[in-house]
Amino acid sequence: MTLLEAIAARHSVRTYEDRPLDPAVRNSLLRHISEAADEGGLNIQLVEDDPSAFTGFLAHYGKFRGVRDYITLSGQKADDLDERVGYYGERIVLEAQRLGLNTCWVVLTYTRHDDRIHLSPGERLRCVISVGYGTTQGHGHRIKTYDRVARPAREEAPDWFVRGVDAALLAPTAVNQQQFHFRLNPDGSVTARARLGFYARIDLGIVKLHFEISAQPHKVIWQ
Ligand SMILES: Cc1cc2nc3c(=O)[nH]c(=O)nc-3n(C[C@H](O)[C@H](O)[C@H](O)COP(=O)(O)O)c2cc1C
């Protein structure tokens, strides 16, 4: 599965089979986690066999079932922390999809277990991603129209820009808010902005990754 195929196949999955990660899959996942943490300057951990983080009232409200394993995303306070969490977290999500796993980003509907997360002084836990073998592959979400999230119009934009916007619209966003906007500038660079919304800067990092992958071979210059 290519990264493009992973973008199309990924949906949030909240119900998992009760089984540990296959050892080879686990090793690959840990490698992707460590690369993303290094490149993103983040503290990213795989927490295994901690089902009670997803069995309380909040998880029930979020409709989670059978979560054993999850990934925590933390970092030192910084203006761009949430955007990096989104960008590098989604890289792990897409690699997990290629490994045959399913995921769901989670900010609210889990119980924080500080004894399972190792934070250095000053580090903040921003969110987690449930990971495992889904009982289903999930389903597509409601998608905003191109015109609500991008300029110039589809007919006037180069193919790579349209591909990027379409892939951003497939991305996970908090409460499926899709509060982002892409603008192609006269010099060929792209401005991506988060609009007002709940955890919208994590969303921004996620959608920028989808945009970059799908615009290839064009190399996006962010403004
Ligand atoms: C930053 C972020 C936080 C999220 N938090 C939660 C959450 O707390 N509980 C939950 O059930 N889903 C959560 N989601 C999943 C979104 O609801 C989901 O991505 C969105 O509805 C789109 O559906 P899809 O991922 O299947 O495409 C979150 C997603 C993102 C990106």
The ligand as an SDF file (V2000), in Angstrom:
LIG
                    3D

 31 33  0  0  0  0  0  0  0  0999 V2000
   -7.0810   16.2850   16.7850 C   0  0  0  0  0  0  0  0  0  0  0  0
   -8.1910   15.2410   16.7530 C   0  0  0  0  0  0  0  0  0  0  0  0
   -8.8630   14.8950   17.9270 C   0  0  0  0  0  0  0  0  0  0  0  0
   -9.8760   13.9100   17.9190 C   0  0  0  0  0  0  0  0  0  0  0  0
  -10.4670   13.5770   19.1270 N   0  0  0  0  0  0  0  0  0  0  0  0
  -11.3960   12.5700   19.1410 C   0  0  0  0  0  0  0  0  0  0  0  0
  -11.9510   12.1300   20.3940 C   0  0  0  0  0  0  0  0  0  0  0  0
  -11.6310   12.6530   21.4560 O   0  0  0  0  0  0  0  0  0  0  0  0
  -12.8560   11.1110   20.3590 N   0  0  0  0  0  0  0  0  0  0  0  0
  -13.2320   10.5120   19.1940 C   0  0  0  0  0  0  0  0  0  0  0  0
  -14.0510    9.5900   19.2280 O   0  0  0  0  0  0  0  0  0  0  0  0
  -12.7200   10.9080   17.9870 N   0  0  0  0  0  0  0  0  0  0  0  0
  -11.8050   11.9150   17.9360 C   0  0  0  0  0  0  0  0  0  0  0  0
  -11.2360   12.3130   16.7260 N   0  0  0  0  0  0  0  0  0  0  0  0
  -11.6090   11.6360   15.4560 C   0  0  0  0  0  0  0  0  0  0  0  0
  -12.5210   12.5360   14.5840 C   0  0  0  0  0  0  0  0  0  0  0  0
  -13.8240   12.5520   15.1190 O   0  0  0  0  0  0  0  0  0  0  0  0
  -12.5110   11.9950   13.1300 C   0  0  0  0  0  0  0  0  0  0  0  0
  -11.1980   12.0970   12.6170 O   0  0  0  0  0  0  0  0  0  0  0  0
  -13.4550   12.7700   12.2260 C   0  0  0  0  0  0  0  0  0  0  0  0
  -14.7940   12.5830   12.6180 O   0  0  0  0  0  0  0  0  0  0  0  0
  -13.3190   12.3430   10.7450 C   0  0  0  0  0  0  0  0  0  0  0  0
  -13.5660   10.9710   10.5730 O   0  0  0  0  0  0  0  0  0  0  0  0
  -12.4520    9.9870    9.9730 P   0  0  0  0  0  0  0  0  0  0  0  0
  -11.2230   10.0960   10.8280 O   0  0  0  0  0  0  0  0  0  0  0  0
  -13.0810    8.6350   10.0030 O   0  0  0  0  0  0  0  0  0  0  0  0
  -12.1430   10.4350    8.5590 O   0  0  0  0  0  0  0  0  0  0  0  0
  -10.2460   13.2880   16.6960 C   0  0  0  0  0  0  0  0  0  0  0  0
   -9.5730   13.6580   15.5190 C   0  0  0  0  0  0  0  0  0  0  0  0
   -8.5520   14.6050   15.5320 C   0  0  0  0  0  0  0  0  0  0  0  0
   -7.8090   14.9340   14.2770 C   0  0  0  0  0  0  0  0  0  0  0  0
  1  2  1  0
  2  3  1  0
  2 30  2  0
  3  4  2  0
  4  5  1  0
  4 28  1  0
  5  6  2  0
  6  7  1  0
  6 13  1  0
  7  8  2  0
  7  9  1  0
  9 10  1  0
 10 11  2  0
 10 12  1  0
 12 13  2  0
 13 14  1  0
 14 15  1  0
 14 28  1  0
 15 16  1  0
 16 17  1  0
 16 18  1  0
 18 19  1  0
 18 20  1  0
 20 21  1  0
 20 22  1  0
 22 23  1  0
 23 24  1  0
 24 25  2  0
 24 26  1  0
 24 27  1  0
 28 29  2  0
 29 30  1  0
 30 31  1  0
M  END
$$$$
